[in-house]
Amino acid sequence: MAAAWTDEGIAQGGTPMRPTGRLDSQGRQIMERTPRSDPTWRNSAGEVIPFNQLTYEHLTPVVDHWNQSGYRPTGPPATTSTTAPRTWSP
């Protein structure tokens, strides 16, 4: 989610990371995931969403899917359709 819907994730090309201030044994900066509350989150219209108002929804809301297909349709498992992060948006 953060990789696709935050300014920092888009700029870094993946999960937003920040330096820890520590170095590894080869002298490289040790990075850690940025807390979810720190990045600038945006919706599909490009509008900034304050973190305290951030909610997640599937690109096609699950209730719409259930109304159209039923609760237990035949097809791909849930992990490849409704629970995969690529199907969500803020």
N, C-alpha and C positions, 0 to 999 in steps of 0.2 A: 504494500500500500504506500508506504512512505517513499519508495523509489519512484513511483509514478505520479504521486499527487502532492509532492512538496517541492518547493523551489530548490531546496538543498539536494534532494534526491535526484531531481532532474539534472541539476548542474554537475553532480558527482557521478551520474550514470549508474546509480544503484542505491542501496540503503544508505541514508545519511550517516556519516561517520565524523567523529571529532577526535583530536589528539588527546591523549591522557596526560601528557607531560613526562611520561616515562619512556625509556629507550630499551629495545631488546638487546640481546647479546651481540648483535652485529651493528649496533648503533642506530638502528632505524626507529622512528617514532612509533610507539604502540598506539593503535587506534581503537576506539570503542564506538558502539552504536550511539547515535545521538538520541536522548530521551524523546519519546513521541510528542511531548509537550513543547519542545524547542523549535522544530522546523516551522516554516510558513506553509500551511496547508491550503490547498485551493480546490474548488469544485470543478465540474466539467465546463462551466462557463468562465473559469479563470478567476473567480471571485475569492478573496481571502476568507478563510473560515477560522474564527478564533478557536483555539484548541478546546476551550470549555463548551463549545457548541458543536464540536465535531461528532458526527454519527456516521455509521457505515450502512450502505445499502448496496444490494446487487444491482448491476446495470439494468437487468430486468428483475424487478422486485419478486421475491420468492412467492408472495401471495398471488401475483399475476400468473406466475408459472403454474402454481397449484390450481388456480381457477381454470386455466387453459388445458392443462395436461392431467390434472388429478394429483393426488398426494403421492402415489407410488407408481409413476409411469414406468414403462419399460424403456430401456435406453442405457446410456453411459452411467456409471456409478456417480454418486453425489460428489465424490472427491474430484471428478473431472468436469463437473457442470456447475453446481450451485455453491460449493464451498471453496472453489479455487479462487485465490486472491485476484486473478486477472479479471474476474467477473464482478468485482466490487468497485464502488466509487464513493468518495466522501460527499 
